[in-house]
């Protein structure tokens, strides 16, 4: 009877392909005595035989003989549905699988909970689905063609190696469904808990939790992408990097959380071929990314080449010594997104070199044209932004820019204080005069490192955006450039213990509004040492210091080095010139100006108006702190050489300003009520 049953079945098979629809395929389903199953499309079958409980199915690729328990049929939705392999892990019952590709040479080898799939097919994409639970299991996949991997509620732990190793150097489309968790073994030689030899692209609304007990949690030899449709990835812990991409990493969506990592959060490494697409790049385009760093001298985001953030939310907290929240091997570009960085890591001496913590750090240039960026540094010697090349903030074409807040509260590191990072006495005699800015404080050695909000080796140019910078300790400057600083647009407020703006070269205000308030040093300090050290173009600068002589609002070692080239506004209040010339003349000024050596007493909370002889308001300004100014500077649009001007104050803020920012009011008709001083322009 059994032979007759199979003869009838074979006869039926010859008729089924004719009634299959164009979109569906008929599949022979064979269940075997070992609990596994095989699916073979009818269209591929040329003959079937059955003998003594074993069925042989012949296809153009060869014959497949299986120990059969039952034989049936079903109609697949598409051809792709027939071309898949599903593996189910069961702690008690063991591993079972359904192989729809055995007739094409795909083999599945099971050893306890460990599964090896060998796929020789080089002209068709297969789908591999994994589900179930096993505490001593793994998957190793060997293939030569792109494929799809579906994680469908999988909990897999391998005590001795990787949980999943996809040894296929092609594109792997990974779909995450339900809750999945993978854990690898400790002290192994494998690269990651979840490893891809090729380039995976993740999608699916499920969650994936990884624990890397030997090396990385997730690693790829080539690129790694998280698509907009991706769900959740959690890195519970990793001995080394949380995610390590061998070509580039791109995040378009999803929620990613990394914690308990011994290396970098996400690292993108270059391949051996410089022509590879986006080689060494790290790109954040969307989604929500949260990283916690505790190890020493590691980075939350680290790229070997360009690092770009254009969207999404990036939150990184770091506590390890010399940690970098974001570090690029070449340029760093931010065009959008929300970035929140907190770093309490102290400075450290590593391999004989002084290393300090950073918020945003670029080995090349840095460009910030958009986004909302908040950086808080509390460790010794911390740098909110560190750029080895040039720094650009804002778009020169539109004047748009980021909303940027940088605060540092940490003391200096390694400068001879009572302990590493000990705070040093503020102030330095003479004002100005320290080449390149920074350094030069009593007790600060060449190996010391002061905290800085923004430190730039190349030129710093601000075209737009809104900036809030605050520092709180000696030596902690706001914006320092070893080359030059140009402010061409935007609104910028700097409240610093040390210099608010310091440059080895020229400092130019040619657009926007800049307010600099120092309570321990100069407000603006150029060490250029020649004409044009500080230039007032078409910008606005209010610069004042409460430190007293010899610290100044505008310090360039010689007042004659100041240039006025446009129709901007410059107000300076501070101590007398501490060194160089106290000249009160500027050659070639494009508008009137005044240097006043008469003592002017400014009080916080008062609104001071500079007006012409007819009472027309040129500018109104308010200081955040009281200042006893023994050297004051004034220039404003409309000032004419030889004309008289008055400075008066009131206690009410102007209400009709065309533009106002942090105590600067432009275009108002407000008039002061109490006289302070009279001025005559040169």
C-alpha positions as CSV (number, residue, x, y, z in Angstrom):
1,X,0.0,0.0,0.0
2,X,2.8,2.4,0.8
3,X,4.4,1.9,-2.7
4,X,1.0,2.6,-4.3
5,X,0.6,5.7,-2.2
6,X,3.8,7.2,-3.5
7,X,3.2,6.1,-7.1
8,X,-0.1,8.0,-7.0
9,X,1.7,11.0,-5.4
10,X,4.3,11.0,-8.2
11,X,1.6,10.9,-10.8
12,X,-0.1,13.8,-9.1
13,X,3.1,15.8,-9.1
14,X,3.2,15.7,-12.9
15,X,-0.1,17.6,-13.0
16,X,0.4,20.2,-10.4
17,X,2.8,22.6,-12.2
18,X,0.2,23.1,-14.9
19,X,-2.4,24.5,-12.4
20,X,0.0,26.7,-10.4
21,X,-0.5,30.4,-10.8
22,X,2.1,32.7,-12.3
23,X,2.7,34.2,-8.8
24,X,2.8,31.0,-6.8
25,X,4.8,27.8,-6.8
26,X,3.8,24.3,-5.6
27,X,6.2,22.8,-3.2
28,X,6.8,19.2,-2.1
29,X,7.2,19.1,1.7
30,X,9.1,16.1,3.1
31,X,9.4,15.5,6.9
32,X,12.3,13.3,7.9
33,X,12.8,10.9,10.8
34,X,15.3,13.3,12.5
35,X,12.7,16.0,12.9
36,X,13.8,18.2,10.0
37,X,12.0,19.1,6.8
38,X,12.8,19.7,3.2
39,X,10.9,21.8,0.6
40,X,11.5,21.2,-3.1
41,X,9.6,23.2,-5.8
42,X,7.7,20.8,-8.1
43,X,9.1,22.6,-11.1
44,X,12.6,21.4,-10.2
45,X,11.6,17.7,-9.7
46,X,12.3,15.3,-12.6
47,X,11.6,12.0,-10.8
48,X,10.8,10.6,-7.4
49,X,11.1,7.0,-6.0
50,X,10.4,5.5,-2.6
51,X,11.9,2.4,-1.1
52,X,12.0,1.0,2.5
53,X,11.1,4.3,4.1
54,X,13.5,6.4,2.1
55,X,12.5,8.8,-0.6
56,X,14.7,9.9,-3.5
57,X,13.9,13.1,-5.3
58,X,15.8,13.8,-8.5
59,X,16.4,17.4,-9.8
60,X,18.7,18.8,-12.5
61,X,21.2,19.4,-9.7
62,X,21.3,15.7,-8.6
63,X,19.4,13.2,-6.4
64,X,18.5,13.7,-2.7
65,X,17.6,10.7,-0.6
66,X,15.9,11.3,2.7
67,X,14.5,9.1,5.6
68,X,10.8,10.0,5.3
69,X,8.0,10.2,7.9
70,X,5.4,12.1,5.9
71,X,5.1,13.8,2.5
72,X,2.8,16.6,1.7
73,X,2.5,19.7,-0.5
74,X,1.8,23.4,-0.1
75,X,1.5,26.4,-2.3
76,X,4.2,29.0,-1.7
77,X,3.3,32.7,-2.1
78,X,6.3,33.4,-4.3
79,X,9.3,31.5,-5.6
80,X,11.4,33.2,-2.9
81,X,9.3,31.6,-0.2
82,X,10.4,28.2,-1.5
83,X,14.1,29.3,-1.5
84,X,14.5,29.6,2.2
85,X,16.0,27.8,5.1
86,X,14.6,28.0,8.6
87,X,16.3,26.8,11.8
88,X,14.7,26.4,15.2
89,X,16.7,26.1,18.3
90,X,15.2,24.2,21.3
91,X,17.1,23.8,24.6
92,X,15.3,20.5,25.3
93,X,14.4,19.0,21.9
94,X,17.5,20.1,20.0
95,X,17.8,21.9,16.7
96,X,15.4,21.3,13.8
97,X,15.4,22.9,10.4
98,X,13.4,23.2,7.2
99,X,15.7,23.2,4.1
100,X,14.1,24.4,0.9
101,X,17.4,24.4,-0.9
102,X,18.9,20.9,-0.3
103,X,18.3,20.1,-4.0
104,X,20.5,23.0,-4.9
105,X,23.4,21.7,-2.7
106,X,22.7,23.7,0.5
107,X,23.6,21.6,3.5
108,X,22.8,22.0,7.2
109,X,25.1,20.3,9.7
110,X,23.9,20.1,13.3
111,X,26.2,19.3,16.3
112,X,24.2,19.6,19.5
113,X,23.1,23.3,19.4
114,X,25.7,24.4,16.9
115,X,24.6,24.7,13.2
116,X,26.7,25.1,10.1
117,X,25.1,26.0,6.8
118,X,27.1,25.7,3.6
119,X,25.5,27.3,0.6
120,X,27.3,26.9,-2.8
121,X,24.5,28.7,-4.8
122,X,26.1,31.6,-6.7
123,X,23.1,32.9,-8.7
124,X,20.2,33.1,-6.3
125,X,19.5,34.9,-3.0
126,X,18.3,32.7,-0.2
127,X,16.5,33.5,3.0
128,X,17.7,32.1,6.3
129,X,15.3,32.3,9.3
130,X,16.4,31.7,12.9
131,X,14.2,31.2,15.9
132,X,14.1,29.5,19.3
133,X,16.3,29.4,22.4
134,X,19.6,27.6,23.2
135,X,22.2,28.3,25.8
136,X,24.9,26.3,24.0
137,X,24.3,27.0,20.3
138,X,25.5,29.0,17.3
139,X,25.2,29.5,13.6
140,X,28.0,29.6,11.1
141,X,27.0,30.4,7.6
142,X,29.2,30.0,4.5
143,X,28.1,31.4,1.3
144,X,29.2,33.1,-2.0
145,X,26.1,35.1,-2.9
146,X,24.1,37.8,-1.2
147,X,21.4,36.5,1.1
148,X,18.8,37.5,3.7
149,X,18.8,36.7,7.4
150,X,15.7,36.9,9.5
151,X,15.9,36.9,13.3
152,X,12.5,35.8,14.5
153,X,12.6,35.6,18.3
154,X,16.0,34.1,18.8
155,X,17.9,33.7,22.1
156,X,21.3,32.1,21.4
157,X,24.4,31.8,23.6
158,X,27.6,30.2,22.5
159,X,30.0,29.6,25.5
160,X,33.0,29.0,23.1
161,X,32.7,31.4,20.2
162,X,30.5,33.7,18.2
163,X,26.8,33.3,18.5
164,X,26.3,34.0,14.7
165,X,29.1,34.2,12.1
166,X,27.9,35.1,8.6
167,X,31.0,34.2,6.6
168,X,29.7,35.6,3.3
169,X,31.4,38.6,1.8
170,X,28.3,40.0,0.2
171,X,25.2,42.0,1.2
172,X,23.2,40.4,4.0
173,X,19.7,41.8,4.4
174,X,19.0,41.4,8.1
175,X,15.4,41.6,9.3
176,X,14.8,41.7,13.1
177,X,11.4,40.5,14.2
178,X,10.3,40.1,17.9
179,X,12.8,40.1,20.7
180,X,16.2,38.6,20.0
181,X,19.3,38.2,22.2
182,X,22.8,36.9,21.3
183,X,25.7,36.2,23.7
184,X,29.2,34.9,22.8
185,X,31.8,33.1,24.9
186,X,34.6,34.7,26.9
187,X,38.4,34.3,26.1
188,X,37.8,33.2,22.5
189,X,39.5,34.2,19.3
190,X,36.4,35.3,17.3
191,X,35.9,38.8,16.2
192,X,32.5,39.5,17.6
193,X,29.3,38.0,19.2
194,X,27.6,38.8,15.9
195,X,30.0,38.9,12.9
196,X,29.5,39.6,9.2
197,X,32.2,39.0,6.7
198,X,30.2,41.1,4.2
199,X,28.0,44.1,4.6
200,X,24.7,43.8,6.5
201,X,21.7,46.1,6.1
202,X,19.4,45.9,9.2
203,X,15.6,46.5,9.1
204,X,12.6,45.2,10.9
205,X,10.7,46.6,13.9
206,X,12.0,44.1,16.5
207,X,14.8,44.3,19.0
208,X,18.3,42.8,19.1
209,X,20.4,42.6,22.3
210,X,24.1,41.7,22.1
211,X,26.8,40.8,24.6
212,X,30.4,40.6,23.5
213,X,32.4,38.7,26.0
214,X,35.6,38.3,23.9
215,X,35.9,41.2,21.5
216,X,33.3,43.4,19.8
217,X,29.6,42.9,20.2
218,X,28.8,43.5,16.5
219,X,31.5,43.6,13.8
220,X,31.6,43.6,10.0
221,X,34.4,43.3,7.6
222,X,32.7,45.7,5.2
223,X,30.0,48.3,5.7
224,X,27.0,48.2,8.1
225,X,23.7,50.1,7.6
226,X,20.7,50.5,9.9
227,X,17.7,51.4,7.7
228,X,14.9,53.9,8.6
229,X,12.6,51.0,9.3
230,X,15.0,49.4,11.9
231,X,13.8,48.8,15.5
232,X,16.1,48.5,18.5
233,X,19.7,47.5,19.0
234,X,21.1,47.2,22.5
235,X,24.7,46.5,23.2
236,X,24.6,45.2,26.8
237,X,28.4,45.0,27.1
238,X,31.5,44.4,25.0
239,X,35.1,43.7,25.9
240,X,36.2,45.9,22.9
241,X,34.0,48.1,20.6
242,X,30.3,48.0,20.8
243,X,30.0,48.1,17.0
244,X,33.0,47.8,14.7
245,X,32.5,48.4,11.0
246,X,35.3,47.5,8.6
247,X,34.3,50.0,5.8
248,X,31.7,52.4,7.0
249,X,28.8,52.7,9.4
250,X,25.5,54.4,8.5
251,X,22.5,54.9,10.7
252,X,19.3,56.0,9.0
253,X,16.9,55.1,11.8
254,X,16.2,52.9,14.8
255,X,17.1,53.1,18.4
256,X,20.6,52.1,19.4
257,X,21.9,51.9,23.0
258,X,25.5,51.0,24.0
259,X,26.8,50.5,27.5
260,X,29.4,48.5,29.4
261,X,31.9,48.7,26.5
262,X,35.7,48.4,26.9
263,X,36.6,50.0,23.6
264,X,34.9,52.6,21.3
265,X,31.1,52.8,21.1
266,X,31.0,52.7,17.3
267,X,34.1,52.6,15.1
268,X,34.4,52.8,11.4
269,X,37.7,51.5,10.0
270,X,39.2,51.9,6.5
271,X,39.6,48.9,4.3
272,X,42.7,48.1,2.3
273,X,41.2,49.5,-0.9
274,X,41.1,53.4,-0.8
275,X,38.5,53.3,-3.6
276,X,35.9,51.6,-1.5
277,X,32.7,53.6,-1.0
278,X,32.7,55.9,2.1
279,X,35.8,54.2,3.2
280,X,36.4,54.7,7.0
281,X,33.3,57.0,7.3
282,X,30.7,57.1,10.0
283,X,27.4,58.6,9.0
284,X,24.5,59.4,11.4
285,X,21.4,60.4,9.4
286,X,18.5,59.5,11.7
287,X,17.3,57.5,14.7
288,X,18.2,57.7,18.3
289,X,21.7,56.8,19.5
290,X,22.7,56.6,23.2
291,X,26.3,55.7,24.3
292,X,27.8,55.4,27.7
293,X,31.6,55.3,28.0
294,X,33.5,54.3,31.2
295,X,36.8,52.9,29.8
296,X,39.9,55.1,29.5
297,X,40.9,56.9,26.3
298,X,38.1,55.6,24.1
299,X,35.5,57.3,21.8
300,X,31.7,57.1,21.6
301,X,31.8,57.7,17.8
302,X,35.1,57.1,16.0
303,X,35.9,57.2,12.3
304,X,39.1,56.6,10.5
305,X,38.0,59.3,7.9
306,X,35.0,61.6,7.5
307,X,32.4,61.6,10.3
308,X,29.0,63.2,9.4
309,X,25.9,63.8,11.6
310,X,23.0,65.1,9.6
311,X,20.0,64.0,11.6
312,X,18.6,62.0,14.5
313,X,19.5,62.3,18.2
314,X,23.0,61.5,19.6
315,X,23.5,61.3,23.3
316,X,26.9,60.4,24.7
317,X,28.1,60.4,28.3
318,X,31.7,59.7,29.1
319,X,33.5,59.2,32.5
320,X,36.8,57.6,31.6
321,X,40.0,59.5,31.6
322,X,40.9,61.1,28.2
323,X,37.6,59.9,26.6
324,X,36.4,61.5,23.4
325,X,32.6,61.6,22.8
326,X,33.0,62.1,19.0
327,X,36.3,61.7,17.2
328,X,37.0,61.8,13.4
329,X,40.2,60.6,11.8
330,X,39.9,63.4,9.2
331,X,37.0,65.9,8.9
332,X,33.9,66.2,11.1
333,X,30.7,67.7,9.6
334,X,27.4,68.4,11.5
335,X,24.5,69.6,9.4
336,X,21.6,68.7,11.6
337,X,20.3,66.5,14.4
338,X,20.4,66.9,18.2
339,X,23.7,66.2,19.9
340,X,24.1,66.1,23.7
341,X,27.6,65.3,25.0
342,X,28.6,65.1,28.7
343,X,32.2,64.2,29.6
344,X,33.6,64.1,33.1
345,X,36.8,62.3,32.1
346,X,40.0,63.8,33.5
347,X,43.2,64.3,31.6
348,X,45.7,61.4,31.7
349,X,49.3,60.7,30.8
350,X,49.2,57.8,28.3
351,X,52.4,56.4,26.9
352,X,54.2,59.5,28.0
353,X,51.8,61.9,26.3
354,X,49.3,64.2,27.8
355,X,45.8,63.2,26.7
356,X,42.6,65.1,27.6
357,X,38.9,64.4,27.3
358,X,37.0,65.9,24.3
359,X,33.4,66.5,23.2
360,X,33.8,66.9,19.5
361,X,37.3,66.2,18.1
362,X,38.6,66.3,14.5
363,X,42.0,65.4,13.3
364,X,41.2,67.4,10.2
365,X,38.7,70.2,9.7
366,X,35.4,70.7,11.5
367,X,32.2,72.2,9.9
368,X,29.0,72.8,11.9
369,X,26.2,74.2,9.7
370,X,23.2,73.0,11.6
371,X,21.8,71.0,14.5
372,X,21.3,71.6,18.2
373,X,24.6,70.8,20.0
374,X,25.2,70.8,23.7
375,X,28.5,69.9,25.2
376,X,29.3,69.8,29.0
377,X,32.9,69.1,30.1
378,X,33.7,68.7,33.8
379,X,37.1,66.8,33.9
380,X,40.5,68.3,34.2
381,X,41.9,69.7,31.0
382,X,38.7,68.9,29.0
383,X,38.1,70.4,25.6
384,X,34.5,70.9,24.4
385,X,35.6,71.1,20.8
386,X,39.1,70.3,19.5
387,X,40.1,70.8,15.9
388,X,43.5,70.1,14.4
389,X,42.6,71.8,11.1
390,X,40.2,74.7,10.4
391,X,36.9,75.3,12.2
392,X,33.8,76.6,10.3
393,X,30.5,77.4,12.0
394,X,27.5,78.3,9.9
395,X,26.8,78.4,6.2
396,X,28.5,81.4,4.5
397,X,25.8,81.4,1.8
398,X,22.7,81.6,4.1
399,X,24.1,82.7,7.5
400,X,22.3,79.7,9.1
401,X,24.1,77.7,11.7
402,X,23.8,75.4,14.7
403,X,22.6,76.2,18.1
404,X,25.7,75.5,20.1
405,X,26.3,75.4,23.8
406,X,29.7,74.5,25.3
407,X,30.5,74.6,29.0
408,X,33.7,73.6,30.7
409,X,34.1,73.6,34.5
410,X,37.2,71.4,34.9
411,X,40.6,72.7,36.1
412,X,43.8,72.4,34.2
413,X,45.6,69.1,34.0
414,X,49.2,68.4,34.8
415,X,50.4,71.9,35.2
416,X,52.3,71.6,38.5
417,X,49.3,72.1,40.8
418,X,48.9,70.3,44.1
419,X,47.3,67.4,42.3
420,X,46.9,66.5,38.6
421,X,44.5,68.9,37.2
422,X,44.8,71.3,40.1
423,X,43.6,74.8,39.6
424,X,46.2,77.4,39.1
425,X,46.2,81.1,40.0
426,X,44.6,83.3,37.4
427,X,46.0,86.4,35.8
428,X,49.2,87.0,34.1
429,X,51.1,90.3,34.1
430,X,51.2,92.5,31.1
431,X,48.2,91.3,29.2
432,X,48.5,89.7,25.8
433,X,51.9,88.7,24.6
434,X,51.8,84.9,24.7
435,X,52.3,83.5,21.3
436,X,49.5,81.3,20.0
437,X,47.3,81.9,23.0
438,X,47.0,79.5,25.9
439,X,49.8,78.6,28.3
440,X,51.9,81.2,30.1
441,X,50.1,81.1,33.5
442,X,52.1,80.9,36.7
443,X,52.8,77.3,37.6
444,X,51.7,76.0,34.2
445,X,54.3,73.8,32.5
446,X,54.6,73.0,28.9
447,X,53.2,69.6,29.6
448,X,50.1,71.1,31.3
449,X,46.7,71.4,29.5
450,X,44.1,73.9,30.4
451,X,40.4,73.3,29.9
452,X,39.0,75.0,26.7
453,X,35.6,75.4,25.3
454,X,36.7,75.5,21.6
455,X,40.4,75.0,20.7
456,X,41.4,75.2,17.0
457,X,44.8,74.8,15.4
458,X,43.8,76.3,12.1
459,X,41.6,79.3,11.3
460,X,38.2,79.6,13.1
461,X,35.4,81.2,11.0
462,X,31.9,81.8,12.3
463,X,29.3,82.5,9.6
464,X,26.2,82.0,11.7
465,X,24.3,80.1,14.4
466,X,23.8,80.9,18.0
467,X,26.6,80.2,20.4
468,X,26.7,80.0,24.2
469,X,30.2,79.4,25.7
470,X,31.0,79.3,29.4
471,X,34.3,78.4,31.2
472,X,34.9,78.5,34.9
473,X,38.6,77.9,35.7
474,X,42.0,79.6,35.2
475,X,43.4,79.0,31.8
476,X,40.0,78.0,30.4
477,X,39.5,80.1,27.3
478,X,36.3,80.2,25.3
479,X,37.4,80.2,21.6
480,X,41.1,79.8,20.9
481,X,42.8,79.6,17.5
482,X,46.5,79.1,16.8
483,X,45.8,80.9,13.5
484,X,43.0,83.5,13.4
485,X,39.4,84.1,14.3
486,X,36.8,85.6,12.0
487,X,33.2,86.2,13.0
488,X,31.1,87.0,10.0
489,X,27.6,86.3,11.3
490,X,25.4,84.7,14.0
491,X,24.9,85.5,17.6
492,X,27.6,84.5,20.1
493,X,27.9,84.9,23.9
494,X,31.0,83.9,25.7
495,X,31.4,84.1,29.5
496,X,34.8,82.9,30.5
497,X,37.3,82.8,33.4
498,X,40.2,83.3,30.9
499,X,40.1,85.0,27.5
500,X,36.8,84.7,25.7
501,X,38.5,84.8,22.3
502,X,42.2,84.3,21.8
503,X,44.1,84.0,18.6
504,X,47.8,83.9,17.6
505,X,46.7,85.9,14.5
506,X,44.1,88.4,13.6
507,X,40.6,88.6,15.2
508,X,37.9,90.1,12.9
509,X,34.3,91.0,13.7
510,X,32.7,91.4,10.3
511,X,29.1,90.3,11.0
512,X,26.7,89.1,13.6
513,X,26.7,90.0,17.3
514,X,29.4,88.8,19.7
515,X,29.4,89.4,23.4
516,X,32.5,88.5,25.4
517,X,32.6,88.7,29.2
518,X,35.7,87.6,31.1
519,X,36.0,87.6,34.9
520,X,39.6,86.6,35.0
521,X,41.5,87.8,31.9
522,X,41.0,89.7,28.6
523,X,37.7,89.5,26.9
524,X,39.3,89.5,23.4
525,X,43.1,88.9,23.0
526,X,45.0,88.9,19.7
527,X,48.7,88.1,19.7
528,X,49.2,89.1,16.1
529,X,51.4,92.0,17.0
530,X,50.8,94.2,14.0
531,X,48.1,96.3,12.3
532,X,44.8,94.4,11.9
533,X,45.3,92.4,15.1
534,X,41.7,93.3,15.9
535,X,39.4,94.5,13.1
536,X,35.9,95.9,13.4
537,X,34.2,95.5,10.1
538,X,30.4,95.2,9.8
539,X,30.0,93.1,12.9
540,X,29.1,94.0,16.5
541,X,31.3,93.2,19.5
542,X,30.7,94.0,23.2
543,X,33.8,93.0,25.1
544,X,34.4,93.6,28.8
545,X,36.4,92.1,31.7
546,X,35.9,92.5,35.5
547,X,39.5,91.4,36.2
548,X,40.9,95.0,36.2
549,X,44.3,96.1,35.0
550,X,46.2,94.9,33.1
551,X,43.4,92.9,31.5
552,X,41.3,94.6,28.8
553,X,38.1,94.3,26.8
554,X,40.1,94.4,23.6
555,X,43.8,93.5,23.9
556,X,46.2,93.5,21.0
557,X,49.2,94.9,22.8
558,X,49.0,98.2,21.0
559,X,45.7,100.1,20.5
560,X,47.0,101.3,17.1
561,X,46.8,97.7,15.8
562,X,43.0,97.9,15.9
563,X,41.4,98.5,12.5
564,X,37.9,99.8,11.7
565,X,37.0,98.9,8.1
566,X,33.2,98.8,8.0
567,X,30.1,100.2,9.7
568,X,30.1,97.9,12.7
569,X,29.9,98.4,16.4
570,X,32.7,97.9,19.0
571,X,32.3,98.6,22.7
572,X,35.2,97.6,25.1
573,X,35.5,98.0,28.8
574,X,38.3,96.9,31.1
575,X,41.7,97.8,32.6
576,X,44.4,100.0,31.3
577,X,46.8,98.9,28.7
578,X,49.3,96.6,30.5
579,X,52.0,96.5,27.9
580,X,53.0,97.9,24.5
581,X,51.7,101.3,23.4
582,X,48.7,103.1,24.9
583,X,48.2,104.9,21.6
584,X,44.7,106.3,21.1
585,X,44.9,106.7,17.3
586,X,43.8,104.4,14.6
587,X,44.8,105.1,11.0
588,X,42.4,104.8,8.1
589,X,39.3,104.2,10.2
590,X,36.1,104.0,8.1
591,X,34.1,105.7,10.9
592,X,34.5,107.7,14.1
593,X,35.8,106.1,17.3
594,X,36.8,107.0,20.8
595,X,39.5,105.7,23.2
596,X,38.7,106.9,26.7
597,X,41.1,106.6,29.6
598,X,38.8,108.4,32.0
599,X,37.3,106.0,34.5
600,X,33.8,104.8,33.6
601,X,31.9,102.9,36.2
602,X,29.5,100.4,34.8
603,X,26.9,98.7,36.9
604,X,25.1,95.4,36.1
605,X,21.4,95.8,35.3
606,X,21.7,99.3,33.8
607,X,21.1,100.0,30.1
608,X,23.8,102.3,28.6
609,X,23.0,104.2,25.4
610,X,25.6,105.8,23.1
611,X,23.9,108.7,21.3
612,X,24.8,111.6,19.1
613,X,24.5,115.3,19.9
614,X,20.8,115.2,18.8
615,X,20.1,112.3,21.1
616,X,19.8,109.7,18.4
617,X,20.5,106.2,19.7
618,X,23.4,104.5,18.1
619,X,23.5,101.5,20.3
620,X,22.3,100.4,23.8
621,X,24.1,97.7,25.8
622,X,23.9,96.1,29.2
623,X,26.7,94.3,31.1
624,X,26.2,91.1,33.1
625,X,28.5,92.4,35.9
626,X,29.8,95.7,37.2
627,X,33.0,96.9,35.6
628,X,35.4,99.7,36.6
629,X,36.8,100.6,33.2
630,X,40.0,102.6,33.0
631,X,40.3,102.0,29.2
632,X,37.2,102.1,27.1
633,X,36.7,101.9,23.4
634,X,33.7,103.0,21.3
635,X,32.8,102.9,17.7
636,X,29.4,102.7,16.1
637,X,27.7,103.0,12.8
638,X,27.0,106.8,12.3
639,X,29.9,108.0,14.4
640,X,31.8,110.9,12.6
641,X,35.2,112.2,13.4
642,X,35.1,115.5,15.4
643,X,31.4,115.0,16.5
644,X,30.3,114.9,20.1
645,X,28.5,111.9,21.7
646,X,27.1,111.1,25.1
647,X,26.9,108.0,27.2
648,X,23.8,107.8,29.4
649,X,22.0,105.0,31.3
650,X,18.5,104.0,32.3
651,X,17.2,101.1,34.3
652,X,14.7,100.0,31.7
653,X,15.5,97.8,28.7
654,X,14.6,99.1,25.2
655,X,11.3,97.7,23.9
656,X,11.6,98.7,20.3
657,X,14.9,97.2,19.2
658,X,15.2,95.9,15.6
659,X,17.7,93.3,16.9
660,X,18.9,92.4,20.3
661,X,21.1,89.7,21.8
662,X,22.5,89.2,25.3
663,X,22.6,92.8,26.3
664,X,23.1,94.4,22.9
665,X,20.2,96.4,21.5
666,X,20.3,97.8,17.9
667,X,17.8,100.0,16.1
668,X,16.2,101.3,19.3
669,X,15.0,104.9,19.9
670,X,15.5,104.5,23.7
671,X,17.3,107.3,25.5
672,X,19.4,107.2,28.6
673,X,18.2,109.2,31.5
674,X,21.4,109.6,33.6
675,X,24.6,111.0,32.1
676,X,27.8,108.9,32.4
677,X,30.3,110.8,30.2
678,X,30.7,112.9,27.1
679,X,32.9,111.8,24.1
680,X,34.4,113.3,21.0
681,X,35.1,111.0,18.1
682,X,38.4,110.8,16.2
